Amino acid sequence: IIVTETNLFNLRSESKILKLWAPRGLFYAFIGILGLNAITTSVLVQGAQFQRSVFRNLLVVFSALMIGIGIVYVAMGLLCIQLINDRLEHDYQERRHRAVEIKNTTDKYGSLSGSPPSTSIVV
């Protein structure tokens, strides 16, 4: 999940399930349900000792968080918020590319006219 959200190894853009928010939300909710299932299975195997442990409480909290995050992703996917996010990200990349071009042009022509190169744009 961390690899998916940080887009390490380009996993999100290559996976059809993780690329769209609604299926990604269903996947996250499924992982949360698996966590809750692990709690009930462990309670049956280990008895009352597991019920009082801190690990069980953490597993309940993280499983509930995963289910909640999954529901939010599904809702945002169904409301087409991903399209808005993709458009904003594309506009940002386009503006960033234009800023680099302007900086490069300013540096090129600034050095020809004798003025010092521009360093105001940080990329």
Steps between C-alpha positions, in 0.01 A plus 500: 500500500786736579663414168171568322435837666855628451505360145836334553601271214221653287261234632192721506525609137556146371226323698147531363346429840710748698486774236131579555384613843183289533671161449793616715250581775344155472849348523581703814167408661568134417837522677325651803248218502785248481648666809172465688480139386850440637382624840210254517720213380768580760241525777376153417854357493661674797205551732446784747867599526498651149187704574679712762815564304604834356557335165133416470400859571746633242373253245142611562594868462705451183240270346227756567721773351558293186128439459430871554767607252364248253149642535631854447690392187190327360286808568753734339532267202125485451474881528765536224734701723790309347439679169533838673817388676652370174420828323658706780810280499531532122464880518767514772744294292432721198562820698816353648628407154428854374682651799809290424488610136470866603791460743717337235415770246568775753833342592597468134412853394595653834859376458514644145399847610754511781252486787537226762291184450162476670484281811153587626328182377588189698405166349 
